[in-house]
Amino acid sequence: MIYNEEFETLPREALKALQVKRLQQVLQRVYHTVGYYKKSLTAAKISPDDIRSLDDLKKLPFITRQDLLNNYPFGLFAVPMSSIVRLHASSGTSGRSSVFSYTKRDIETWTDLTARSLVAAGLNKNDIVHNAFSYGLLPGGLGLHYGIEKIGTSVIPMSDGNTKRQILLLQDFGPTVLCSTPSYALHLAEEGKAMGVDMKSLQLRVGILGGELWSDATRDAIESAFGIKALNIFGLPEMMGPGIAMECLDGRRGMHIVEDHFIVETINPETGEALPEGEEGELVFTSLTREAFPLVRYRSGDISRLIPEPCRCGRTHIRMERVLKRSDDMLTIRGINIFPVQVEAILKEIEGVAPDYQLIIDKVGALDSVELRVEVGEKFFSESGGVKELQKIEKRIVKDMKDYLSISPRVKLVAPQTLKESGKKVIDKRTI
Amino acid sequence: MKVEQISVFLENKPGSLEHATRILTENKINIRTLSLAETVDFGILRLIVNDVEKTNKVLKEAGFRVSKTVVVAVEVPDQPGGLHSIMEVLNKEAINVEYLYAFVEKSGQNAVIIFRFDAPEKAIEVLLKHKFTVVPGAKLYDF
């Protein structure tokens, strides 16, 4: 089934013509309403009128995550707050988080696009969705929720956490669809097994999984643990949230990018030079229809490859391979994206802690676990020297990490030489 | 009347205590008494030594986090009820003990108890009022 047959199967020539038209419109709009774009286009000596084809796109400057941070919180909004109906945000302290806004129409568009994803996964109104994506400031849970209701499917707004309760409801409510991060799906399977539940005998038949890097090996593990078909969903909170690309049940290879609403390019992450379709590189997105928070040539940091060959499902929209690496140092921990610099900013505010630190990320069972090694400050220790004071610091670090980044690390205070010896700020032992 | 204790932060990993004792040995520092407080992640080695300043210096130079803490040493007869007689008084006077450790004097007649109080001055005053023998640092270091 295809949710929006007209647009999802638009012949590529027509699709490209639509993209050009919408690109020109969005450029005019951001140029006249967002100070940042006026400045950046002027600096690049380009006027919106110079963009006449998709090929002209590469004349436009990129916008990066750092630009988003520099304009925290509302500097890149293209409409006044009176037109905005929702705000989402990434994790992080002030000035280190990005804020995403939506008009009423943005929410409607988003709802339609997630509806497309869900229908591509074979959902209909007889299904029950167990939605274990996080509901809250991050756009995952709510984004899908609206789409699920839109197609008339029942939704259980589980959010993440309370795993035992989730397993009870998986048995009692008999959902047919599981939406979650892949690692949380595996965690559910493990916990369910430990509780003596036969996870294969549940009603589940399909999983819509994403929000972190995951491999085909993980897909196989999830499919055999639950006896389901696991599909990959892709979203970027900066561009909208989930629903930007989705694997179809027919093709099961690569995710269709909703090209009537976004333009995707591949670039060389080192040089910024545009690469031919099909070559591996960093994905760059331009939102064509966003009203509140349009982004032109946003560097996603995700490394992937586009699949130009047509798909047997009939959708004409180009597909992207699963994302297996990043062009930057972003870490995804239990579905939450963080950057080491955010950890640094938190530690800087805590008295008694030296600036050196080390994050060690590993898996405990299916779930990510984080150990944060921190050095005790010399002055702090020479003035206190007590167990209680040090434990207070440990608690404070755990709390601030949880409050600002939604990450719960195990904090380990270490001697100064330990961190110097290894020299690495991040050790990621996970395999995806 | 106060005594200075050296506290050393030890990471919970093999060899960290040995590293500290090696530094002390190399610098010919004599430990009068000690205790080790440990948590899941780290330990704090508490030392009463013959040369506080030198210990502080050499451990810091070796990269350790070191602090000097004021503690109070009380001498009591090494017999049943020795510690209790002190605790009774402290309890009555509402003085909190953070931690303590003890050793027996070489003569074997007396025990010395090292106390860490929130308010050492007040504690010393009370202990002296009740005729306890508070051992001054200078004497303890050379015991």
Interface residues (C-beta under 8 A of the other chain):
Chain A: V376 E378 F381 S382 E383 S384 G385 G386 V387 K388 L390 Q391 E394 V411 K412 L413 V414 A415 P416 Q417 T418
Chain B: S7 F9 L10 E11 N12 K13 S16 A37 T39 D41 F42 I44 K60 G63 F64 R65 V66 S67 K68 T69 E98
